[in-house]
Amino acid sequence: MSRPAAIGLVLAGGAARRMQPTGAAAREPLRKEAIEVAGATFLERVVSAVARETDRVVIVTVPGRDLPAVSCPVEVVHDSAAGSGPLAAIGDGLAYLGPAASTPDPRLVFVASCDLPLLDARVVRLLLDRAAASGADWTVAEIDGHMQVLASVVRPALAPRVARWLAAGRRDPRGLFAALAGESPALTCVVTAAECATVEPGLESFRDVDTPLDRERVAWQLTYGERADGAYTPPP
């Protein structure tokens, strides 16, 4: 089966408030995209996974932020309103892609936040395939009862809805997804955890890194592996 025509949209503009160091080290703000584990930055890991299943990759970040180098070509877009959250960044990315992403052959847009360093290209492909087959404007995996909107697939046609949601003072992507689902089931597609597990049994693609302990666990896993039962003991 041929891969659907797709563009990757990687979000790298967050403040990472819960990851910030304290004391003297706090003078240099920590940026998730620049965190390095097992020889590669978070940004490199996410971009590489997305690039394997898309035709081009666009990174959305805040103005003036220096991004770490990545190993494949990317385009960089700056937030129009820094600090407004991931949905605003998605809106900026879709606005940048513009009509070129919609015509003559509508393309899918795989959205991923940069704090998913275990993102697996097989999950990217699965969600793209499901989005292409369903025709939905937004395709999202549901893992442990949570809609994983920051590892999902949107169509360029969603851009006006995102803009109106933001203009109404709403910044919650899950709220917009729920509103679309309530309006018409055809607008959304939910991919179950069981479906995702057929390509990635551990569902690690959806493990976001928000705290220093999260970072430690991911670094430990990438370096040394993890027990099959998921048990984890921080190193001494």
HELIX and SHEET records of a PDB file:
HELIX    1   1 ARG A   17  MET A   19  5                                   3    
HELIX    2   2 GLY A   23  ARG A   27  5                                   5    
HELIX    3   3 LYS A   32  ALA A   34  5                                   3    
HELIX    4   4 PHE A   42  ALA A   51  1                                  10    
HELIX    5   5 PRO A   86  LEU A   97  1                                  12    
HELIX    6   6 GLY A   98  ALA A  101  5                                   4    
HELIX    7   7 ALA A  121  SER A  134  1                                  14    
HELIX    8   8 PRO A  156  LEU A  158  5                                   3    
HELIX    9   9 ALA A  159  ALA A  167  1                                   9    
HELIX   10  10 PRO A  173  GLU A  183  1                                  11    
HELIX   11  11 PRO A  185  LEU A  187  5                                   3    
HELIX   12  12 ALA A  193  ALA A  197  1                                   5    
HELIX   13  13 GLU A  204  PHE A  206  5                                   3    
HELIX   14  14 PRO A  212  TYR A  224  1                                  13    
SHEET    1   A 7 GLU A  75  HIS A  78  0                                        
SHEET    2   A 7 ARG A  56  THR A  61  1                                        
SHEET    3   A 7 ALA A   6  LEU A  11  1                                        
SHEET    4   A 7 LEU A 108  SER A 113  1                                        
SHEET    5   A 7 ALA A 151  VAL A 154 -1                                        
SHEET    6   A 7 TRP A 138  ILE A 143 -1                                        
SHEET    7   A 7 HIS A 146  MET A 147 -1                                        
SHEET    1   B 7 GLU A  75  HIS A  78  0                                        
SHEET    2   B 7 ARG A  56  THR A  61  1                                        
SHEET    3   B 7 ALA A   6  LEU A  11  1                                        
SHEET    4   B 7 LEU A 108  SER A 113  1                                        
SHEET    5   B 7 ALA A 151  VAL A 154 -1                                        
SHEET    6   B 7 TRP A 138  ILE A 143 -1                                        
SHEET    7   B 7 THR A 188  THR A 192  1                                        
SHEET    1   C 2 GLU A  36  VAL A  37  0                                        
SHEET    2   C 2 ALA A  40  THR A  41 -1                                        
END                                                                             
